[in-house]
Amino acid sequence: MCRNIRQLHNFDPPATSDEVRAAALQYVRKVSGATKPSQANQEAFDEAVEAIAHATQHLLEHLTTSAPPKDREVEREKARARNAVRFGTPA
């Protein structure tokens, strides 16, 4: 879907409310097709972001897994290595 939306589940430390809201904002931007809504649509846009952020937080709080939590720094390094291979740049 949208490359800017990152997995938030099963990380140590857990996703912050800012990360959840940023993911919700990216989702609404993608679905609406607008990075910045018009004044006429601003209220609906903001309501959608808040509703999706709330639903996402609820989901994250209720998901269970037997897998050990992922380390954010290790995952960040893996992503850098993948990008280096993909774009042919040094890691």
Secondary structure as GFF3:
##gff-version 3
##sequence-region A 1 91
A	DSSP	beta_strand	11	12	.	.	.	ID=ss1
A	DSSP	alpha_helix	17	32	.	.	.	ID=ss2
A	DSSP	alpha_helix	42	62	.	.	.	ID=ss3
A	DSSP	beta_strand	70	71	.	.	.	ID=ss4
A	DSSP	alpha_helix	72	87	.	.	.	ID=ss5
###
